[in-house]
Amino acid sequence: MTASHSDSLVVLFGATAGAYGAKLGSDERELILLVWQVVDLPSKKVGTLHKSLVKADNLELSDQCREVTGLTPEGLGKAEPLDRVLQQFIQLVSSDLKVFGRNSYTLCSDGQLLIRQVLHPETSKKNFLLSDCFYSFYDLRKEFHTCYPSSAAVKDQTIKTMAEYLGLGTDEAEEDFGVWQVKTMVAIIFSMLSENCDHIFTNPEIVKYKYETGPCSKSETVDSETVIRARGLPWQSSDQDIARFFKGLNIAKGGVALCLNAQGRRNGEALVRFVSSEQRDLALERHKHHMGSRYIEVYKATGEEFLKIAGGTSNEVAQFLSKENQVIIRMRGLPFTATQEDVLGFLGPECPVTGGKEGLLFVKYPDGRPTGDAFVLFSCEEYAQNALKKHKEILGKRYIELFRSTAAEVQQVLNRYMSTPLIPTLPTPIIPVIPPPYTIATGSIRDCVRLRGLPYTAGIDDILDFMGDATADIKPHGVHMVLNQQGRPSGDAFIQMKSADKAFMVAQKCHKKMMKDRYVEVFQCSGEEMNFVLMGGTLNRSGLSPPPCKLPCLSPPAYAAFQTAAVIPAEAALYQPQALLPTARTPQASAAAPPAVTYYPAQAAQLYMNYTAYYPSPPVSPTTVGYLAAPPGAVAAAAATATHTPLLPQPGALVRMQGLPYNTGMKEILSFFQGYQYAPDDYNGLIQLSEQARSVLQAPKEWVCL
């Protein structure tokens, strides 16, 4: 019914039960009015003008809609639903075309919104198909600006401004709403067809029928003005579901990238790349539109973010994804011994794989070991649905999970596993900085404050901004975030101030002050109370409740102390010797301790920006210190003064353990490496250890539980 150049136009105008004008369709309200008229371009004649009300599922009208359209819920209640109205539209247009002896036509609307933001999304949600004529249309505003370049910009055009530019003397008040708009649009078109302009309608706007999958290379250039981030997606959403959410907008080929979390599972976010910035801007108007019962947040994103998720460099992946318009299924939990024949046999003849073995891609580690994941290509939706019915069926002795996947997910999974080193390379060392010795206070002086109700996304910078000018009165290392048993922020933090007066002033000034979208409670407390909470106890109106430990609780250990010239690698997390055993079991303190050396980030200007996160018990996690790499020049200077041998003198001295049970402790780890313990002399080059700590590390069977 459509062509690149048609002899007839169907001028179309519509309205919804909500927003009008530039915000049409942004509030997800349903269509309630359609007005149209056929225009025969060669003869410059028009057909009958038709106006049809549409019965919406929700007949509640916005105040703006009532005022502008003059429609009422009672009147709409007698109308036909949208599917019936669209059927009548096709029939009436065909009848009008026969009068002119035409059989093809193209829609012409006032801008993009009615077609892209109203008709396509609504029919998609109501699960019925639009006629082919709705996939091609002329944007009258663009055509007008092409014909009259000196007119206002396309985004600023309206039917009224175009009519005023041409000097058309039409009175909006004389006609019904919708009728005036269509008549004026027809008059504008006739002016464009006059001998002065002789405009030809040749390049209609195109709406893609379906989303096209495809690979994306990291070498591609992606315009940041074409990318959005969608957040809040159901975890089982596929790229086709996301394309359906953005129905009416043109997504670039392979432009849907589902984001994965650290465990390789979908995190409810996706990056979507559109063919133009105009399409991206329309997508942003769908912020908080619904996918099922969930609303989806839509934000701007960058091309770099998209390439980081969707881009790939593997030739194997590029070859696998080179077959276009294939449905991708991800298989997870495969036996490590599974072969291509095993997978093909599991899927069976009812869901043939595209290309047989060539349609299978096993995910492997860099050393060739299987991960238990694989991707499969199917040529059509029917075969893919048959495969998904085998979700959690057994292969060998394991049940297999099957999910719809995307080309971007294939790239992400392969990039994640192929970039995982077997033994991490040592990071650049950092410079030792020698500050005054400092430990966390444990007295009863109320020189600390407790922050309660922090946003879970709040970081150290947010807390410092929240404190304002009072940050100058924070002790070095004085900010302590409290984490829950899962290692996530609990919403609490403690801050050590330089005096009780400073703590009192902060509590008075900042109590119930807003941080982001939450108010934060600030209370004055003592170092003793702070330590109880940091080590797993509770602090409430009833007083202090000790940590849930049978043995005496450890005090939070001081920051790690090393020999002055030692250079520590950036990712080393070293436990305090005194943290290995309860304080009560230590006979006496060392008589001559070496000077304390604390390591700070090279770029940190204020000491209090370093902080330690404590995990409430049980179990108690000893303090760890995070390190950041120093500039190369600083490293060279430090190396020139170093007198000790390197921390890891030979390759392979550092190993990484993956897949540990969540309740694994130091005792279990050391028992696992029984027979590979360091000799006593080897510890001297690492950390100064007491005799008790050395015996514990060498003999895990004699470990004393805390």
N, C-alpha and C positions, 0 to 999 in steps of 0.2 A: 504493500500500500504506500510505501515511501520511496523516494528517489533523491539523488543528489540535487536534481532540479525538477520541481513540480510545477505544473500549470495552475495548481490550486493551493490555497492556504486555508487552514481552519483556524481562525482567530479564537483563542481560548482564554477565559478568565475564570478565576475561582476564589473562594473564601473559606476559611475554617471557623470553627467555633471559638477560636482564641485570638492570637495576635494577628495584626494586619500590617501590610506594607513590608518594610525591610525585615521584620521579624516573623514573617509568615512561615509556619512550619517549625519554628524553634521551640514551641511549647508542646509538641506532639498532639495538638488538638485535631479532631477529625474534620474532613471536608464537609461543608454543608450547602455549598452553592456552586453550580457550574453554568456558565453562559458562553455560547459559541455562535459563530457565523462563518459560512463558507464564502471565500473571496476567489473569484475566477480572475487570474492575473492577465491573460491576453485580452479579455473583453472588458476588464475592470468593472465587473458586475458582482453583485452579492446575492447570496441565498437568504433563506429565512433565518431570522435571529431566534435562537432557542435559549430558554432559561429553565433550569431544572434545579429544584431543591433536593437535598440529599439528607436522608434520615441517618443521623449519627447514633452510635451505641450509647453515647452520653449526650443527652440533649441540653445539658447545662451550658449556657452561653456566657462568655465574658462580658463585662460592661462595655468594653471597646467594641466588641462584635455587635451587641445590641444597638449601640449608638450609631455605628457606621452603616450596618446592613439593614437595620430596621426589622430584622427577623425575630420571631418568637419561638420558644420551644413547642408551643401548641401547633404552630404552622408546620414546623419541621416534623412533628410526630405523624403527620399525614403523608409525608413524602416516601419515596422508595429508597431502599438501601443503596450503597455505592455500587455494588456489582450490577444491580438492575439498571441503574442510571447509566453506567458505562456501556452496557449492552444497547440501550436506547440511543446513546450518543453515536455508536458505530452505525446503527441502522439509519438514523436520521441524516448523518453525514453522507452515507452512500446514496440515499434518495436525492439529496440536494445536488450531488455530483452528477447524477444522471441527467438532470435538467440542463447542465452545461456540456454534457457529452464527455465528461472526464472520468477517469478511474483511479487516479493517484492524487495524493495530497500530502502536505506536511503541516504539522501544527505550528502555530506562531503564538507565543505567550509573552506577557510583560515580564521579562527577566527569567531567571532560572528557577525561582523558588517553587512555583506551582508544580512543575514537573518533577524536579529533583528532590525537593524537601517535603512535598505533601503527597502526591499521587503514588510515587514509587514506594516510599516507606510504609504508607498506610495499607496499600494492597499487599505488600509483603507480609505485614503483620496479620492481615486477615486471610492470608493463604489463598489468594486467587491471582491469576496471571493477567497482566495488562496486555492489551493488543499491541501488535508491532508498531503501530503508529506513534505510541508513546515513547519509543526509543530514539526518536529523531524529531527535532523541533528547531525553530528559529527563535532566537532571543531578539525581540524587537528593539531592545535598548542597544544591543551591539550593532544591529543592522542600521539603526538610526545614526549612531555615532560614526559608522563607516560612511554613510551617505552625507552626513553633516559633521565633518571633523571639528568645526569650531564650536559645536554644542558642548554641553557639560559632560563631565566624565561619566562613563557607563554606570558606575556605582551610585552616582548622584541623580541619575535620570529617573523620572516617574512619567506616567501617562500625562499628567497635568503639565509638567515642565516641557515635555516634547510638544504638546499641543500649543503651549504658549510660545515656544520657539518658532513654530510655523505660523503663529497668528490665527489659529483656528478658534472661532468664536463659539464654543460649545458651553452650555450651562449645565453643570453637574446636577444642580438641584431640580432640573426639569425631568430627569429620567430616574427610573428605579436603579438601585445599586446593582452594578454589574452590567446593566444595559448601556449606561453612559460610557463605561470603560470600554466595552467592545466596539461601540459605534465610533468612539474617538480613535481607538487603535486602527480601525478600518480606514478612517479619514487620514491618519498619519501614513498608512501604507500607500494609499492613492497619491498622496503628495510625493512620496519617495519614487513612485512609478511615473511621475510627470516628466515632460520633456526636459526640464531643467536638471533633473537628477538621473533619470533613466536607470534607477537601481535594479539590480538583478539579484534575486535570492538564490545563492548557489552553494553555500557552505553551512549546512545545518549543524547544530549541536548534536552530539551523539551520546547516548547512554549505553554503557556496556551491558550486554545481556547477562554475562556471568564473569566471575573472577577467574583470571588465568594464573595458574601456578608457574613457577620457574625458578631457576637458581639466581643467586646474586653474588657477584665477585667483589672482593675487598678493594679491587682496583677501580671499581666504578665510582663515578662522581654523583653523589646524591644531594640534591638541593634541599637545604634545611627548611625552606619555605613550603615544602610539600609533605612533611612528615608530622604525624601526631602520635601521641601516646594514649592508648585506651586503658583504663584501670577499672578493676572491679568485675572482670569477666568471670563467668562460671568456669571452674577448672577444666570441665570437659569440652569447652568451646573449641571449635576447629576454625581453620582459616575461612571456610565457607560460611560459618555462623557469623564471623566478624564482617565478611563481605555483605552478608544479608543485613546486618545492622546498619551498614552504610549504603544500603540499596539506593540507587539513583545517582550515586557519585562514582566516578571512575578511579578505581584503584590501579596502580601500576602493576605490570606483570611481576608476579612474585613479591608483591608489596606488602604482604601480611607476615609479620614476624612475631610469633608467640614467644614471650620471655620465659626463661626457666630459672629456678632458684639454684642454690648451691648443690642441692641433691639431684639436680637434673629434672625436677618436676615443674610443671607450669605454676606460675605465681599469680595468675589472674591479671597479667598485663600483656599488652601487645603493642608493637610499633607498626604503624600503617603508613605506607607511602602512596601518595596520590599522583596523578599525572600532571597536575599543575597546582600553583598556589591558590588559584580560585577555588578548586575543588577542596583543597585543605581548609580554606576559610569556611566553606559550607559545612565541612565535617565538624569544625569547632562549634558550630551552632547546635550540634546534637549532644552537647554536654548534658549529662544526666538524663538522656533518653533511656528507654528501658529495653533490655534484652530479657524477655520473659518477665519475671518478677523483680529482676535486679536492675538498678540504674547504673549506667556506665559513665564514668568520668572521662572527659576528653580534653587533653592538654597539648600544647605545642611541644615538639621534640626536634632533634637535630639530625642531620644526615650522618654525622659521626656515630650517634647512638644507634641508628638503624644499621649501619655497616658492621658495628660491633656485634650485633645480634644476628643479622641475616647474612653477612658476608662470609665467604669461604675461599680457600686457596687450594683445596685438595682436588687433584685431577680425578681421583676415584669418585668423589662426590659429584663433581661436575658431569662426569660421564653417566652416573646413576640418575641424575636429575635432568639429563638432556632430553629424555622422552617427555614431551609436553602433554598437558591435560591429563595427567595420571592422578589417581587417588592414592595418597600415601598413608600406609598404616604402620604404626610403630608396635613392635613386639618387645615385651620386657619380661625378664625372668627366665630366659632360655637356659637350658643346661649348657655348661661350658663345653661339653663334648658334642653339642648339636651340630649337624652338618646341613648343607643346603638341601640334601635329599630328605632329611628329617623334617625340615620346615615345610617343604613342599608337600610331604606326606601328611603333615599335621593339618595343613590348610585344605587339602583334598581337591577333588575335581570340580566341586561346586563353586570354587572361587579361584580360578586359574590366575597365576602370577604373570604379569606382562613380561614376555621374553624368557620365561622359565627362570633359570638360575641367574640370568642377568638382571632380573627384577628384584634380587635380594641384595641387601647391603648389611653385612655384619659389622658391628662397632667393636673395635679392638683397642687395647692399650698400645703405646708405642713399641713395646717389645713383642707384639703380636698376640698376646693373651686375650681371649674373648671377655667381653664385659657382661654378656647376657642380654644385650640389646641388639635388635636388628630392625631394618626398615624394609617394607615390601611395597611394590608398585602394582596397582590394579588398573585396568583399562576403563572401568566404568563403575558407577555408584553401586550397581547391583552386586557385583563381585565383592566390593569393599564391605557392603552390609552383610553379606554372607560370612565374610571373614570375622567381622566384629561379633557375630553370634557365637564364635568360639572363645570369647573372653572367659578366662579362668578355666579353660579345659586343660587336661593333663597332657604333657609331653615328657616322656620318661617318667621321672618321679616328681616333676614340678608342674605347678599350674602356671599358665602363660597369660599375661595381661596384654590386651590389644586396645589401641587407641587410634583415633584419627590423628594424623600428623601433617606437617607442612614442610616445604622445602627449607624454610628458615630454621625449623627445629632440627632437621637433619644436619644442617651446617653447625648449629650450636652444639649438638651432642658430639659430633665428630671433633669439632674444635676443642671442646672441653676435655675429652679423653686423650686426644692426640697431643695436647699441650701439657699434659700432666707428667712431670719428670718422675723417674723411678726414685732417684735420690736428689732432692733439691740442691741446686747450686748454692754455695755460700754467698750471702749478700756482702755488700761493701761494708767493712768495719767502720766504727765510729770513734770519735775522739773522746777519751775520758775527760770529764770535767770534775774538778774537785771543789764541791761546795762545803759549807760548814756542816758537820754531822747533824742529822735531824731524825727524830723518831716521832711517831704519833703520840700525843699526850694522853695520859690515862688518869689524870687527877679529877678532882671534884669541882674545879673552877669552871664556871659556866662561860667558857670562851669559845663555844662552838654553836652553830645553828644547824637546824635540821630543815630541809626543804621537802615537803610532802605534797603529792599530787602533780608531779612533773609530767609533761607529755612524754609518752614512751619514745618519741623520736628526738627528744631533747638531748643535746650533746654538751660537751664542756664549754663550747663557745656560747651556746644559748644561756647557760648558767651564768657565765661571766657578764654577758649583756644584761641579763636579768638583775644582777647585783649592782650594775652601774658603777658609780664612783667608789662604792665600797670594795671593789676588787683590789684596790691598793692596800687594803687592810687584811687581806687573806695571807695566811702563812704559806711559805713554800711547801709544795706537796699537800696543800690543805683542802683540796676538793676530792671527795670520795663518793663515787656512784655506788649505789646498792643494787645488786643484781639478784634475781630470783634463782631457784634451783635449776632452771633451764638455761641460766646464763643470760637472761634477757633483762632489760631495765625494769625495775620494780616501781618506778615513779618516785623513789626517795633518793636523797643525797645529803651528805653531811659536809659542812665547810668549817674549817678551823680558822678563827679570827685571831688577830694579834693580842686582843685583850677582851675581858668580859664586857667592858663598856662598848667596844666596837660591835660585839655580838648582839648586845641589847639594842643598839641603834639600828642594826640591819634588820632585826626581827620586827622592830616597830615600823620601819620604813617600807619593808618589802612584803609584809604579811598580806596575803590575798591579792597581791599584784598579779597581773595577767602575764602569762608566757604563752605565746601563740594563741590558742583558743581556750585555754584553761587558766583558772586562777590557782596560785600556788600558796600553800600555807607555810609560814616560816616561824619556827619556834627556837628559842634559846635553850641550849642544853650543855652538859659537861662532856669532857673527853671520855669519862667512864661510861656514860650513857651511850655515847657514840660507839664505843668499842663493843658494847653489848649487842647493839643492833648489827654492826658490821660482821660480827662473828656468829650471827644467827639468832640472837635473842629478839625480844619485842619490847617496845617502849610505848606505853599507852597511859590512859588516865589512872589505871590501877597501879602504875609503877613499872619496875623492871621485871621482865621474865627472862631467866637465863637461857642460853642456847640449849637446844635439845641434845646434850651430850652427857654421858654418864661420868666421864672423867673430867677433870678441870679443863676449862676452855683455854685455848691458846690466845694470847694477846696478838693483835695484828703485828706481824713481824716488821722490822725496819727494812728500808730499802737495801738491796744487795750491796755487799761490800766486797771489793776485790783489791788485789795488789795494785799499787799506783800505776805501774806502766802497762798493765794488761790491756789488751785490745779485744773487745768482745764482739762476736758477730751479731748482726742486727736482729736475727730471729731467735737468738738463744734465750730461752726462758729458764733461768736457773733458780732453784729453790734455795732458800736460806738454810744453812746448816742447822741453826737453832730451831727451825720450823719442823725438822724431822722428828723431834721428840718433845714431849711436854716439858715445860719449864721446870716442873717439880722434879723431874728425873735428872736434871743437869746438876752435878755435884757443885760446881763453882764456875764462875765466869772466868774467861781467859785473862791472865794477868796483863799481857801486853798485846793488845789488838792492833793490827796495822791500820793506818789512816783510811777512813772511809772514802770510797770513790763511787760517786753516783753518776749514771750516764743519762744525759739529757739530749733531746733532739737538737740538732745543730741550729735549726732555725728558731727555736723557742727563745723569746726575749725575757719572759717572766717565768720564774721557777714554778709558780703555782699552776701553770698550764699542764704540767705533768701530773697525772693522778693515777691512783691505783683502784681497780674495781675489785670488791670483795664479794665472794659468793656466800650467802648465808648457809649455815650448816643444818643438818648433816649432808655431806661431809664438809669439813672446812678445807678450802683450797688455799694453800700458802700463796703469799704475794708473788706476783710476777711483774716484771718491768718491761714495758714495750720500748723498742729501740727503733731509731730511724737512721738511715744512711747519711753520712756526712759528705761534704764536697770532696772531690779527689785531692785537691791541694791540702786540705786539712788532714786527710788520711796519710799523705806522704810525710807531713810534719810529724804526725804521731808515730809513724813507723820508724822515723829516724831516731826517736828517743826510746823505742822499745828495747828492753833487755831480755825479755822472756821469749821462749819458743812459741810459735803459733798455737792457738787453742786447738785446732784440728790439724796436726802435722802431716797427715797422710789422707789420700782419698778414701772414702768409704767409712770414715770415722763417725759420720752423722747419718742416721737412718730415719726414715719416716714411717710411722705405723698408721695404717688405715683400717677401719672396720672394728675398732675397739668397742666393747660393750660400754654403755653409758655409765655404768657403776664401777668401771675399772679404776683402781687406785695405783699408787706407786708400788705397793707390795706385789700386786699381780703382774705389773710390767717387769719388775726386777726378777720375779720368779720365772717369767717367760724367757728371760735371757740368762738363766742359770747356766753357768759354765762359760759365759762370755764376759764375766765381770772384769772391770779394770783392776789392775794390781794397785796396791796402796800407793806406790810411788807415782802412778799415773794421775792420781787425783790432785797431787800437789801442783801440777801445771794448770789445773782447771780452777779449782776453788780451794781456799784454805778450809780444811775440814777438821772437826774435833775427832778424837778417837772414837767416840760413840757413833758419830755420823758415818765415819769410815767403816766401822764394823757393820752398821746397818746396810750400807750399800753393797758391801762384799758378801754378806750373808743374809739374803732375803728371808730365810726360814726363821731368823731370830728377830724379825721385824716386830715392833711394838705398836699396836693399833692405837690411834689417838681417839 
